[in-house]
Amino acid sequence: MDGSSKEEEEEEEEEEEDGIFTSISLGDDTDHSSRIFYPRPKSLLSKMMNADMDAVDAENQVELEEKTRLINQVLELQHTLEDLSARVDAVKEENLKLKSENQVLGQYIENLMSASSVFQTTDTKSKRK
C-alpha cells in the first residue's frame, strides 16, 4: 500500500462517517470513476424515525391541547356550579326570611281584625227581634 491508498481509505472512512452515503466500489478502480453511491439505509431509517417522531409529537401536542381545553372547561363548569349552589343557598335563606315575615304580618293582621269592631261578627237574628 502506498500513500495514496491510505488517503483513499481515509476518504472512504470519512464518507462512511458522515452518514449520508455509502460508496460501493465496482472492481479494482483506483480513480473512483466507477463508484456508485447509495443512500445509507441508516440515515433513511433515522429520517423515517424523525418523521414518525414529528407525527407523534404533533399528535401528542393535539392531544395535550385537547386535554388542556377539557380541563379548563371542567374548571369553568365547577366554578359555575359553585356559583349556582351559592345562589340556591341565598334564595333558600331569603325564602325562609320572607315566610317568617309573612307569618308575622299574618298574625298582626289577625290581631287588628279582632280588635276592630268593623270586623266583629254580628248576630243578625238578635237585631231583627
N, CA, C and O atoms as CSV, one atom per row, in Angstrom:
chain,resi,resn,atom,element,x,y,z
A,1,MET,N,N,0.835,-1.182,0.000
A,1,MET,CA,C,0.000,0.000,0.000
A,1,MET,C,C,0.868,1.229,0.000
A,1,MET,O,O,1.811,1.345,0.783
A,2,ASP,N,N,0.548,2.123,-0.865
A,2,ASP,CA,C,1.322,3.357,-0.909
A,2,ASP,C,C,0.558,4.472,-0.223
A,2,ASP,O,O,-0.491,4.215,0.368
A,3,GLY,N,N,1.042,5.685,-0.281
A,3,GLY,CA,C,0.447,6.829,0.407
A,3,GLY,C,C,-0.940,7.146,-0.118
A,3,GLY,O,O,-1.805,7.582,0.642
A,4,SER,N,N,-1.165,6.931,-1.426
A,4,SER,CA,C,-2.478,7.264,-1.984
A,4,SER,C,C,-3.533,6.262,-1.527
A,4,SER,O,O,-4.704,6.625,-1.415
A,5,SER,N,N,-3.159,5.023,-1.263
A,5,SER,CA,C,-4.121,4.032,-0.777
A,5,SER,C,C,-4.606,4.397,0.615
A,5,SER,O,O,-5.788,4.251,0.924
A,6,LYS,N,N,-3.704,4.868,1.444
A,6,LYS,CA,C,-4.101,5.280,2.790
A,6,LYS,C,C,-5.043,6.468,2.723
A,6,LYS,O,O,-6.009,6.543,3.483
A,7,GLU,N,N,-4.769,7.393,1.821
A,7,GLU,CA,C,-5.637,8.555,1.672
A,7,GLU,C,C,-7.019,8.122,1.197
A,7,GLU,O,O,-8.032,8.653,1.654
A,8,GLU,N,N,-7.061,7.149,0.270
A,8,GLU,CA,C,-8.338,6.652,-0.229
A,8,GLU,C,C,-9.131,5.997,0.893
A,8,GLU,O,O,-10.340,6.198,1.001
A,9,GLU,N,N,-8.467,5.230,1.713
A,9,GLU,CA,C,-9.145,4.583,2.837
A,9,GLU,C,C,-9.681,5.618,3.816
A,9,GLU,O,O,-10.792,5.480,4.329
A,10,GLU,N,N,-8.888,6.656,4.073
A,10,GLU,CA,C,-9.334,7.710,4.985
A,10,GLU,C,C,-10.546,8.438,4.417
A,10,GLU,O,O,-11.485,8.757,5.147
A,11,GLU,N,N,-10.522,8.704,3.087
A,11,GLU,CA,C,-11.655,9.360,2.457
A,11,GLU,C,C,-12.907,8.493,2.552
A,11,GLU,O,O,-14.003,8.989,2.813
A,12,GLU,N,N,-12.725,7.177,2.333
A,12,GLU,CA,C,-13.849,6.259,2.420
A,12,GLU,C,C,-14.422,6.253,3.846
A,12,GLU,O,O,-15.638,6.246,4.037
A,13,GLU,N,N,-13.534,6.256,4.830
A,13,GLU,CA,C,-13.988,6.270,6.216
A,13,GLU,C,C,-14.738,7.562,6.520
A,13,GLU,O,O,-15.765,7.545,7.199
A,14,GLU,N,N,-14.217,8.692,6.011
A,14,GLU,CA,C,-14.890,9.963,6.247
A,14,GLU,C,C,-16.270,9.952,5.608
A,14,GLU,O,O,-17.243,10.407,6.211
A,15,GLU,N,N,-16.355,9.427,4.376
A,15,GLU,CA,C,-17.642,9.358,3.692
A,15,GLU,C,C,-18.614,8.477,4.471
A,15,GLU,O,O,-19.799,8.795,4.574
A,16,GLU,N,N,-18.117,7.377,5.016
A,16,GLU,CA,C,-18.976,6.484,5.783
A,16,GLU,C,C,-19.397,7.135,7.085
A,16,GLU,O,O,-20.516,6.914,7.548
A,17,GLU,N,N,-18.526,7.935,7.690
A,17,GLU,CA,C,-18.829,8.543,8.971
A,17,GLU,C,C,-19.840,9.669,8.862
A,17,GLU,O,O,-20.582,9.928,9.809
A,18,ASP,N,N,-19.882,10.363,7.685
A,18,ASP,CA,C,-20.809,11.479,7.614
A,18,ASP,C,C,-22.261,11.012,7.536
A,18,ASP,O,O,-23.173,11.822,7.703
A,19,GLY,N,N,-22.492,9.724,7.286
A,19,GLY,CA,C,-23.811,9.135,7.424
A,19,GLY,C,C,-24.753,9.434,6.286
A,19,GLY,O,O,-25.932,9.093,6.386
A,20,ILE,N,N,-24.302,10.057,5.201
A,20,ILE,CA,C,-25.221,10.386,4.125
A,20,ILE,C,C,-25.232,9.294,3.065
A,20,ILE,O,O,-26.299,8.834,2.659
A,21,PHE,N,N,-24.053,8.875,2.614
A,21,PHE,CA,C,-23.969,7.885,1.556
A,21,PHE,C,C,-22.983,6.794,1.904
A,21,PHE,O,O,-22.052,6.989,2.685
A,22,THR,N,N,-23.210,5.642,1.305
A,22,THR,CA,C,-22.265,4.540,1.383
A,22,THR,C,C,-21.781,4.284,-0.037
A,22,THR,O,O,-22.582,4.121,-0.957
A,23,SER,N,N,-20.496,4.250,-0.200
A,23,SER,CA,C,-19.980,4.017,-1.551
A,23,SER,C,C,-19.677,2.538,-1.726
A,23,SER,O,O,-19.156,1.868,-0.834
A,24,ILE,N,N,-20.023,2.066,-2.900
A,24,ILE,CA,C,-19.738,0.677,-3.235
A,24,ILE,C,C,-18.823,0.688,-4.442
A,24,ILE,O,O,-19.153,1.249,-5.487
A,25,SER,N,N,-17.700,0.078,-4.289
A,25,SER,CA,C,-16.701,0.042,-5.361
A,25,SER,C,C,-17.059,-1.062,-6.340
A,25,SER,O,O,-17.484,-2.146,-5.941
A,26,LEU,N,N,-16.881,-0.774,-7.639
A,26,LEU,CA,C,-17.121,-1.769,-8.682
A,26,LEU,C,C,-15.777,-2.236,-9.224
A,26,LEU,O,O,-15.269,-1.679,-10.198
A,27,GLY,N,N,-15.240,-3.185,-8.639
A,27,GLY,CA,C,-13.963,-3.733,-9.105
A,27,GLY,C,C,-12.792,-3.045,-8.469
A,27,GLY,O,O,-12.890,-2.456,-7.392
A,28,ASP,N,N,-11.676,-3.134,-9.167
A,28,ASP,CA,C,-10.436,-2.578,-8.634
A,28,ASP,C,C,-10.145,-1.258,-9.324
A,28,ASP,O,O,-9.224,-1.163,-10.134
A,29,ASP,N,N,-10.934,-0.238,-9.001
A,29,ASP,CA,C,-10.690,1.062,-9.610
A,29,ASP,C,C,-10.016,1.960,-8.595
A,29,ASP,O,O,-10.482,2.109,-7.466
A,30,THR,N,N,-8.951,2.536,-8.998
A,30,THR,CA,C,-8.217,3.400,-8.082
A,30,THR,C,C,-8.584,4.850,-8.300
A,30,THR,O,O,-8.273,5.690,-7.456
A,31,ASP,N,N,-9.225,5.168,-9.388
A,31,ASP,CA,C,-9.572,6.566,-9.634
A,31,ASP,C,C,-11.005,6.894,-9.194
A,31,ASP,O,O,-11.453,8.026,-9.374
A,32,HIS,N,N,-11.709,5.953,-8.635
A,32,HIS,CA,C,-13.073,6.111,-8.114
A,32,HIS,C,C,-14.081,6.529,-9.180
A,32,HIS,O,O,-15.146,7.048,-8.843
A,33,SER,N,N,-13.772,6.315,-10.451
A,33,SER,CA,C,-14.675,6.756,-11.506
A,33,SER,C,C,-15.897,5.860,-11.632
A,33,SER,O,O,-16.947,6.310,-12.089
A,34,SER,N,N,-15.777,4.612,-11.240
A,34,SER,CA,C,-16.911,3.711,-11.407
A,34,SER,C,C,-17.624,3.401,-10.091
A,34,SER,O,O,-18.336,2.403,-9.985
A,35,ARG,N,N,-17.434,4.235,-9.120
A,35,ARG,CA,C,-18.131,4.033,-7.840
A,35,ARG,C,C,-19.585,4.485,-7.961
A,35,ARG,O,O,-19.885,5.466,-8.642
A,36,ILE,N,N,-20.476,3.764,-7.299
A,36,ILE,CA,C,-21.880,4.131,-7.237
A,36,ILE,C,C,-22.198,4.461,-5.788
A,36,ILE,O,O,-21.832,3.729,-4.868
A,37,PHE,N,N,-22.883,5.576,-5.607
A,37,PHE,CA,C,-23.228,5.996,-4.261
A,37,PHE,C,C,-24.703,5.706,-4.011
A,37,PHE,O,O,-25.562,6.066,-4.815
A,38,TYR,N,N,-24.986,5.052,-2.888
A,38,TYR,CA,C,-26.342,4.734,-2.476
A,38,TYR,C,C,-26.606,5.396,-1.135
A,38,TYR,O,O,-25.713,5.476,-0.291
A,39,PRO,N,N,-27.814,5.866,-0.938
A,39,PRO,CA,C,-28.120,6.418,0.389
A,39,PRO,C,C,-28.005,5.325,1.436
A,39,PRO,O,O,-28.369,4.171,1.209
A,40,ARG,N,N,-27.508,5.711,2.545
A,40,ARG,CA,C,-27.353,4.732,3.614
A,40,ARG,C,C,-28.724,4.422,4.202
A,40,ARG,O,O,-29.488,5.343,4.491
A,41,PRO,N,N,-29.046,3.163,4.383
A,41,PRO,CA,C,-30.334,2.809,4.980
A,41,PRO,C,C,-30.482,3.371,6.391
A,41,PRO,O,O,-31.593,3.679,6.822
A,42,LYS,N,N,-29.377,3.505,7.105
A,42,LYS,CA,C,-29.435,4.020,8.464
A,42,LYS,C,C,-29.963,5.446,8.480
A,42,LYS,O,O,-30.794,5.789,9.321
A,43,SER,N,N,-29.485,6.287,7.553
A,43,SER,CA,C,-29.953,7.661,7.524
A,43,SER,C,C,-31.410,7.716,7.079
A,43,SER,O,O,-32.176,8.541,7.576
A,44,LEU,N,N,-31.799,6.850,6.154
A,44,LEU,CA,C,-33.190,6.789,5.733
A,44,LEU,C,C,-34.070,6.372,6.906
A,44,LEU,O,O,-35.143,6.933,7.125
A,45,LEU,N,N,-33.602,5.386,7.648
A,45,LEU,CA,C,-34.336,4.928,8.818
A,45,LEU,C,C,-34.455,6.049,9.851
A,45,LEU,O,O,-35.514,6.254,10.443
A,46,SER,N,N,-33.363,6.762,10.056
A,46,SER,CA,C,-33.419,7.850,11.034
A,46,SER,C,C,-34.343,8.964,10.554
A,46,SER,O,O,-35.026,9.592,11.363
A,47,LYS,N,N,-34.372,9.218,9.232
A,47,LYS,CA,C,-35.304,10.225,8.703
A,47,LYS,C,C,-36.740,9.771,8.928
A,47,LYS,O,O,-37.601,10.562,9.313
A,48,MET,N,N,-36.989,8.481,8.682
A,48,MET,CA,C,-38.332,7.949,8.894
A,48,MET,C,C,-38.701,8.033,10.369
A,48,MET,O,O,-39.821,8.396,10.729
A,49,MET,N,N,-37.731,7.689,11.213
A,49,MET,CA,C,-37.990,7.754,12.646
A,49,MET,C,C,-38.250,9.193,13.072
A,49,MET,O,O,-39.133,9.452,13.890
A,50,ASN,N,N,-37.472,10.140,12.512
A,50,ASN,CA,C,-37.690,11.550,12.841
A,50,ASN,C,C,-39.066,12.003,12.371
A,50,ASN,O,O,-39.760,12.732,13.081
A,51,ALA,N,N,-39.463,11.569,11.171
A,51,ALA,CA,C,-40.786,11.919,10.666
A,51,ALA,C,C,-41.863,11.310,11.558
A,51,ALA,O,O,-42.858,11.961,11.876
A,52,ASP,N,N,-41.655,10.056,11.960
A,52,ASP,CA,C,-42.610,9.415,12.859
A,52,ASP,C,C,-42.668,10.149,14.190
A,52,ASP,O,O,-43.746,10.360,14.747
A,53,MET,N,N,-41.507,10.536,14.693
A,53,MET,CA,C,-41.455,11.254,15.966
A,53,MET,C,C,-42.151,12.601,15.840
A,53,MET,O,O,-42.850,13.030,16.757
A,54,ASP,N,N,-41.958,13.277,14.690
A,54,ASP,CA,C,-42.638,14.550,14.473
A,54,ASP,C,C,-44.142,14.344,14.451
A,54,ASP,O,O,-44.894,15.137,15.017
A,55,ALA,N,N,-44.583,13.262,13.787
A,55,ALA,CA,C,-46.013,12.961,13.741
A,55,ALA,C,C,-46.536,12.652,15.137
A,55,ALA,O,O,-47.616,13.104,15.518
A,56,VAL,N,N,-45.765,11.882,15.896
A,56,VAL,CA,C,-46.163,11.549,17.263
A,56,VAL,C,C,-46.175,12.808,18.119
A,56,VAL,O,O,-47.086,13.007,18.922
A,57,ASP,N,N,-45.159,13.664,17.948
A,57,ASP,CA,C,-45.114,14.913,18.703
A,57,ASP,C,C,-46.309,15.790,18.357
A,57,ASP,O,O,-46.922,16.387,19.241
A,58,ALA,N,N,-46.643,15.868,17.066
A,58,ALA,CA,C,-47.800,16.668,16.652
A,58,ALA,C,C,-49.079,16.069,17.229
A,58,ALA,O,O,-49.958,16.792,17.698
A,59,GLU,N,N,-49.172,14.747,17.189
A,59,GLU,CA,C,-50.343,14.068,17.740
A,59,GLU,C,C,-50.431,14.303,19.243
A,59,GLU,O,O,-51.507,14.576,19.776
A,60,ASN,N,N,-49.282,14.195,19.924
A,60,ASN,CA,C,-49.248,14.442,21.368
A,60,ASN,C,C,-49.610,15.892,21.674
A,60,ASN,O,O,-50.296,16.173,22.657
A,61,GLN,N,N,-49.146,16.810,20.829
A,61,GLN,CA,C,-49.452,18.225,21.033
A,61,GLN,C,C,-50.952,18.466,20.908
A,61,GLN,O,O,-51.544,19.186,21.711
A,62,VAL,N,N,-51.561,17.853,19.889
A,62,VAL,CA,C,-53.010,17.994,19.709
A,62,VAL,C,C,-53.739,17.389,20.899
A,62,VAL,O,O,-54.696,17.969,21.412
A,63,GLU,N,N,-53.283,16.224,21.334
A,63,GLU,CA,C,-53.901,15.552,22.482
A,63,GLU,C,C,-53.750,16.396,23.745
A,63,GLU,O,O,-54.686,16.517,24.536
A,64,LEU,N,N,-52.574,16.973,23.926
A,64,LEU,CA,C,-52.318,17.825,25.092
A,64,LEU,C,C,-53.204,19.067,25.058
A,64,LEU,O,O,-53.750,19.469,26.086
A,65,GLU,N,N,-53.348,19.676,23.881
A,65,GLU,CA,C,-54.208,20.848,23.755
A,65,GLU,C,C,-55.656,20.490,24.062
A,65,GLU,O,O,-56.364,21.254,24.717
A,66,GLU,N,N,-56.096,19.323,23.586
A,66,GLU,CA,C,-57.467,18.872,23.842
A,66,GLU,C,C,-57.679,18.638,25.340
A,66,GLU,O,O,-58.706,19.028,25.896
A,67,LYS,N,N,-56.695,17.995,25.991
A,67,LYS,CA,C,-56.797,17.762,27.437
A,67,LYS,C,C,-56.847,19.087,28.190
A,67,LYS,O,O,-57.638,19.249,29.119
A,68,THR,N,N,-56.006,20.027,27.790
A,68,THR,CA,C,-55.975,21.335,28.446
A,68,THR,C,C,-57.313,22.047,28.274
A,68,THR,O,O,-57.826,22.650,29.217
A,69,ARG,N,N,-57.880,21.975,27.061
A,69,ARG,CA,C,-59.175,22.597,26.806
A,69,ARG,C,C,-60.257,21.961,27.678
A,69,ARG,O,O,-61.089,22.660,28.256
A,70,LEU,N,N,-60.238,20.639,27.767
A,70,LEU,CA,C,-61.233,19.943,28.579
A,70,LEU,C,C,-61.087,20.260,30.061
A,70,LEU,O,O,-62.081,20.442,30.764
A,71,ILE,N,N,-59.851,20.326,30.531
A,71,ILE,CA,C,-59.602,20.662,31.939
A,71,ILE,C,C,-60.120,22.062,32.231
A,71,ILE,O,O,-60.765,22.290,33.255
A,72,ASN,N,N,-59.835,23.007,31.324
A,72,ASN,CA,C,-60.320,24.378,31.531
A,72,ASN,C,C,-61.845,24.421,31.518
A,72,ASN,O,O,-62.458,25.154,32.294
A,73,GLN,N,N,-62.449,23.638,30.638
A,73,GLN,CA,C,-63.909,23.590,30.576
A,73,GLN,C,C,-64.481,23.007,31.866
A,73,GLN,O,O,-65.473,23.519,32.386
A,74,VAL,N,N,-63.870,21.946,32.386
A,74,VAL,CA,C,-64.329,21.341,33.643
A,74,VAL,C,C,-64.190,22.343,34.787
A,74,VAL,O,O,-65.098,22.477,35.607
A,75,LEU,N,N,-63.068,23.042,34.846
A,75,LEU,CA,C,-62.872,24.041,35.906
A,75,LEU,C,C,-63.915,25.156,35.812
A,75,LEU,O,O,-64.452,25.596,36.828
A,76,GLU,N,N,-64.197,25.606,34.596
A,76,GLU,CA,C,-65.209,26.641,34.409
A,76,GLU,C,C,-66.578,26.141,34.862
A,76,GLU,O,O,-67.326,26.870,35.515
A,77,LEU,N,N,-66.902,24.902,34.515
A,77,LEU,CA,C,-68.184,24.335,34.930
A,77,LEU,C,C,-68.250,24.164,36.447
A,77,LEU,O,O,-69.306,24.362,37.048
A,78,GLN,N,N,-67.128,23.797,37.066
A,78,GLN,CA,C,-67.099,23.691,38.527
A,78,GLN,C,C,-67.376,25.040,39.177
A,78,GLN,O,O,-68.132,25.129,40.144
A,79,HIS,N,N,-66.755,26.092,38.639
A,79,HIS,CA,C,-66.989,27.433,39.190
A,79,HIS,C,C,-68.447,27.847,38.994
A,79,HIS,O,O,-69.053,28.453,39.877
A,80,THR,N,N,-68.999,27.514,37.833
A,80,THR,CA,C,-70.404,27.833,37.579
A,80,THR,C,C,-71.305,27.090,38.560
A,80,THR,O,O,-72.266,27.654,39.083
A,81,LEU,N,N,-70.987,25.820,38.805
A,81,LEU,CA,C,-71.774,25.028,39.758
A,81,LEU,C,C,-71.675,25.613,41.168
A,81,LEU,O,O,-72.676,25.694,41.879
A,82,GLU,N,N,-70.481,26.017,41.565
A,82,GLU,CA,C,-70.311,26.645,42.880
A,82,GLU,C,C,-71.139,27.923,42.982
A,82,GLU,O,O,-71.781,28.173,44.003
A,83,ASP,N,N,-71.123,28.739,41.911
A,83,ASP,CA,C,-71.903,29.980,41.908
A,83,ASP,C,C,-73.396,29.682,42.008
A,83,ASP,O,O,-74.120,30.332,42.762
A,84,LEU,N,N,-73.847,28.692,41.240
A,84,LEU,CA,C,-75.268,28.334,41.281
A,84,LEU,C,C,-75.662,27.784,42.650
A,84,LEU,O,O,-76.740,28.094,43.156
A,85,SER,N,N,-74.803,26.978,43.244
A,85,SER,CA,C,-75.078,26.421,44.565
A,85,SER,C,C,-75.173,27.541,45.602
A,85,SER,O,O,-76.055,27.524,46.461
A,86,ALA,N,N,-74.273,28.500,45.520
A,86,ALA,CA,C,-74.318,29.642,46.448
A,86,ALA,C,C,-75.601,30.443,46.235
A,86,ALA,O,O,-76.213,30.914,47.194
A,87,ARG,N,N,-76.003,30.595,44.975
A,87,ARG,CA,C,-77.238,31.331,44.675
A,87,ARG,C,C,-78.457,30.588,45.229
A,87,ARG,O,O,-79.364,31.215,45.776
A,88,VAL,N,N,-78.485,29.263,45.094
A,88,VAL,CA,C,-79.585,28.461,45.641
A,88,VAL,C,C,-79.651,28.631,47.153
A,88,VAL,O,O,-80.731,28.814,47.714
A,89,ASP,N,N,-78.497,28.571,47.813
A,89,ASP,CA,C,-78.472,28.757,49.267
A,89,ASP,C,C,-79.008,30.132,49.662
A,89,ASP,O,O,-79.765,30.255,50.625
A,90,ALA,N,N,-78.612,31.169,48.910
A,90,ALA,CA,C,-79.073,32.523,49.207
A,90,ALA,C,C,-80.582,32.635,49.004
A,90,ALA,O,O,-81.268,33.285,49.793
A,91,VAL,N,N,-81.100,32.008,47.954
A,91,VAL,CA,C,-82.543,32.056,47.694
A,91,VAL,C,C,-83.306,31.304,48.776
A,91,VAL,O,O,-84.379,31.736,49.198
A,92,LYS,N,N,-82.754,30.174,49.228
A,92,LYS,CA,C,-83.404,29.434,50.324
A,92,LYS,C,C,-83.484,30.290,51.581
A,92,LYS,O,O,-84.516,30.330,52.251
A,93,GLU,N,N,-82.388,30.973,51.897
A,93,GLU,CA,C,-82.367,31.845,53.080
A,93,GLU,C,C,-83.405,32.955,52.945
A,93,GLU,O,O,-84.154,33.236,53.880
A,94,GLU,N,N,-83.439,33.577,51.777
A,94,GLU,CA,C,-84.399,34.662,51.528
A,94,GLU,C,C,-85.831,34.142,51.648
A,94,GLU,O,O,-86.698,34.822,52.197
A,95,ASN,N,N,-86.075,32.942,51.137
A,95,ASN,CA,C,-87.399,32.333,51.207
A,95,ASN,C,C,-87.826,32.115,52.660
A,95,ASN,O,O,-88.955,32.438,53.031
A,96,LEU,N,N,-86.930,31.571,53.479
A,96,LEU,CA,C,-87.252,31.369,54.897
A,96,LEU,C,C,-87.536,32.692,55.602
A,96,LEU,O,O,-88.454,32.793,56.416
A,97,LYS,N,N,-86.740,33.696,55.278
A,97,LYS,CA,C,-86.926,35.022,55.889
A,97,LYS,C,C,-88.287,35.595,55.490
A,97,LYS,O,O,-89.006,36.136,56.330
A,98,LEU,N,N,-88.638,35.476,54.215
A,98,LEU,CA,C,-89.924,36.002,53.753
A,98,LEU,C,C,-91.097,35.228,54.351
A,98,LEU,O,O,-92.129,35.822,54.665
A,99,LYS,N,N,-90.954,33.908,54.513
A,99,LYS,CA,C,-92.018,33.116,55.158
A,99,LYS,C,C,-92.233,33.584,56.592
A,99,LYS,O,O,-93.369,33.715,57.048
A,100,SER,N,N,-91.147,33.830,57.291
A,100,SER,CA,C,-91.234,34.286,58.674
A,100,SER,C,C,-91.906,35.656,58.738
A,100,SER,O,O,-92.760,35.895,59.592
A,101,GLU,N,N,-91.521,36.548,57.837
A,101,GLU,CA,C,-92.133,37.876,57.804
A,101,GLU,C,C,-93.622,37.774,57.476
A,101,GLU,O,O,-94.438,38.498,58.046
A,102,ASN,N,N,-93.972,36.873,56.554
A,102,ASN,CA,C,-95.388,36.686,56.210
A,102,ASN,C,C,-96.195,36.188,57.414
A,102,ASN,O,O,-97.333,36.611,57.619
A,103,GLN,N,N,-95.612,35.300,58.196
A,103,GLN,CA,C,-96.307,34.806,59.389
A,103,GLN,C,C,-96.530,35.946,60.382
A,103,GLN,O,O,-97.606,36.069,60.967
A,104,VAL,N,N,-95.506,36.774,60.565
A,104,VAL,CA,C,-95.629,37.915,61.483
A,104,VAL,C,C,-96.712,38.869,60.988
A,104,VAL,O,O,-97.557,39.323,61.760
A,105,LEU,N,N,-96.675,39.164,59.697
A,105,LEU,CA,C,-97.680,40.080,59.137
A,105,LEU,C,C,-99.094,39.471,59.223
A,105,LEU,O,O,-100.060,40.174,59.519
A,106,GLY,N,N,-99.201,38.169,58.964
A,106,GLY,CA,C,-100.493,37.489,59.075
A,106,GLY,C,C,-101.038,37.575,60.488
A,106,GLY,O,O,-102.223,37.851,60.679
A,107,GLN,N,N,-100.195,37.344,61.476
A,107,GLN,CA,C,-100.617,37.439,62.880
A,107,GLN,C,C,-101.007,38.864,63.228
A,107,GLN,O,O,-101.986,39.076,63.943
A,108,TYR,N,N,-100.273,39.828,62.746
A,108,TYR,CA,C,-100.572,41.247,63.003
A,108,TYR,C,C,-101.940,41.626,62.424
A,108,TYR,O,O,-102.735,42.311,63.068
A,109,ILE,N,N,-102.196,41.162,61.190
A,109,ILE,CA,C,-103.489,41.461,60.560
A,109,ILE,C,C,-104.628,40.809,61.336
A,109,ILE,O,O,-105.675,41.428,61.529
A,110,GLU,N,N,-104.443,39.602,61.772
A,110,GLU,CA,C,-105.474,38.922,62.569
A,110,GLU,C,C,-105.750,39.685,63.855
A,110,GLU,O,O,-106.907,39.848,64.243
A,111,ASN,N,N,-104.714,40.147,64.511
A,111,ASN,CA,C,-104.882,40.924,65.753
A,111,ASN,C,C,-105.632,42.232,65.492
A,111,ASN,O,O,-106.501,42.616,66.276
A,112,LEU,N,N,-105.307,42.904,64.415
A,112,LEU,CA,C,-106.011,44.145,64.077
A,112,LEU,C,C,-107.492,43.891,63.781
A,112,LEU,O,O,-108.361,44.658,64.194
A,113,MET,N,N,-107.754,42.822,63.074
A,113,MET,CA,C,-109.138,42.494,62.725
A,113,MET,C,C,-109.944,42.148,63.977
A,113,MET,O,O,-111.108,42.528,64.094
A,114,SER,N,N,-109.331,41.437,64.897
A,114,SER,CA,C,-110.069,41.069,66.109
A,114,SER,C,C,-110.293,42.270,67.017
A,114,SER,O,O,-111.256,42.280,67.784
A,115,ALA,N,N,-109.445,43.269,66.953
A,115,ALA,CA,C,-109.577,44.450,67.799
A,115,ALA,C,C,-110.557,45.459,67.220
A,115,ALA,O,O,-111.094,46.293,67.949
A,116,SER,N,N,-110.789,45.392,65.950
A,116,SER,CA,C,-111.658,46.374,65.299
A,116,SER,C,C,-113.106,45.898,65.307
A,116,SER,O,O,-113.378,44.715,65.106
A,117,SER,N,N,-114.035,46.826,65.540
A,117,SER,CA,C,-115.446,46.473,65.561
A,117,SER,C,C,-115.995,46.252,64.153
A,117,SER,O,O,-117.040,45.623,63.989
A,118,VAL,N,N,-115.334,46.740,63.187
A,118,VAL,CA,C,-115.786,46.577,61.809
A,118,VAL,C,C,-115.762,45.108,61.420
A,118,VAL,O,O,-116.606,44.643,60.653
A,119,PHE,N,N,-114.813,44.405,61.941
A,119,PHE,CA,C,-114.662,43.005,61.553
A,119,PHE,C,C,-115.283,42.039,62.560
A,119,PHE,O,O,-115.082,40.828,62.467
A,120,GLN,N,N,-116.026,42.567,63.507
A,120,GLN,CA,C,-116.677,41.698,64.500
A,120,GLN,C,C,-117.865,41.007,63.845
A,120,GLN,O,O,-118.533,41.577,62.982
A,121,THR,N,N,-118.110,39.810,64.254
A,121,THR,CA,C,-119.276,39.093,63.733
A,121,THR,C,C,-120.527,39.640,64.397
A,121,THR,O,O,-120.552,39.910,65.598
A,122,THR,N,N,-121.529,39.791,63.614
A,122,THR,CA,C,-122.785,40.284,64.167
A,122,THR,C,C,-123.827,39.188,64.106
A,122,THR,O,O,-123.868,38.368,63.189
A,123,ASP,N,N,-124.671,39.216,65.134
A,123,ASP,CA,C,-125.735,38.223,65.185
A,123,ASP,C,C,-126.969,38.858,64.545
A,123,ASP,O,O,-127.623,39.695,65.168
A,124,THR,N,N,-127.287,38.482,63.344
A,124,THR,CA,C,-128.401,39.105,62.615
A,124,THR,C,C,-129.748,38.750,63.190
A,124,THR,O,O,-130.692,39.528,63.049
A,125,LYS,N,N,-129.877,37.606,63.832
A,125,LYS,CA,C,-131.142,37.209,64.422
A,125,LYS,C,C,-131.508,38.109,65.606
A,125,LYS,O,O,-132.681,38.446,65.770
A,126,SER,N,N,-130.562,38.497,66.411
A,126,SER,CA,C,-130.862,39.292,67.601
A,126,SER,C,C,-131.257,40.706,67.211
A,126,SER,O,O,-132.026,41.327,67.945
A,127,LYS,N,N,-130.784,41.246,66.114
A,127,LYS,CA,C,-131.134,42.584,65.683
A,127,LYS,C,C,-132.548,42.632,65.117
A,127,LYS,O,O,-133.225,43.653,65.240
A,128,ARG,N,N,-132.997,41.566,64.511
A,128,ARG,CA,C,-134.334,41.534,63.904
A,128,ARG,C,C,-135.416,41.393,64.947
A,128,ARG,O,O,-136.555,41.763,64.662
A,129,LYS,N,N,-135.158,40.911,66.077
A,129,LYS,CA,C,-136.186,40.701,67.094
A,129,LYS,C,C,-136.581,41.929,67.720
A,129,LYS,O,O,-137.440,41.924,68.602
